[in-house]
Amino acid sequence: MIEEVSAGFILFLLEDGKPLYLLLKHRTYWGFPKGGIEAGEDPLQSAIRELKEETSIEKIEVIEGFHRTIEYTYTFRGVKRHKVVHLFLARTFQREFCTSYEHWGGAWFDFDIAYKFARYPENRKVLKEAHEFINKNIAGKQGI
């Protein structure tokens, strides 16, 4: 089995005090901006680089106190893979973005729609945790 480690963001912006989440469309599913950790990078550095590469978004505020790790296995081209993904939470004020060649598009969604589109249980669980964290600590408060 091949071992893979990735890092990415649950990226949000606030609109009228409510979070909207960015999901990117892959060929068969919607997911968070993320990618492989390169040599010499820590997970947060990778997440920042991947976000810029996949969305063109650079101006973010990483939210302290939220870092989750999810794990899953999948098969690609007949080879079983085990993947560990480090997910951080970040806020942006930049609504416009440009997806990379790796994606078929992307969009900002409110929680209910993002939750439905996040097909995999691991992504739904961490999105729900992020949403609760935002509502408790950020939404409706002045600045961060």
Secondary structure, 3 states (H helix, E strand, C coil): CEEEEEEEEEEEEEECCEEEEEEEECCCCEECCEEECCCCCCHHHHHHHHHHHHHCCCCEEEEEEEEEEEEEEEEECCEEEEEEEEEEEEEECCCCCCCCCCCCEEEEECHHHHHHHCCCHHHHHHHHHHHHHHHHHCCCCCCC
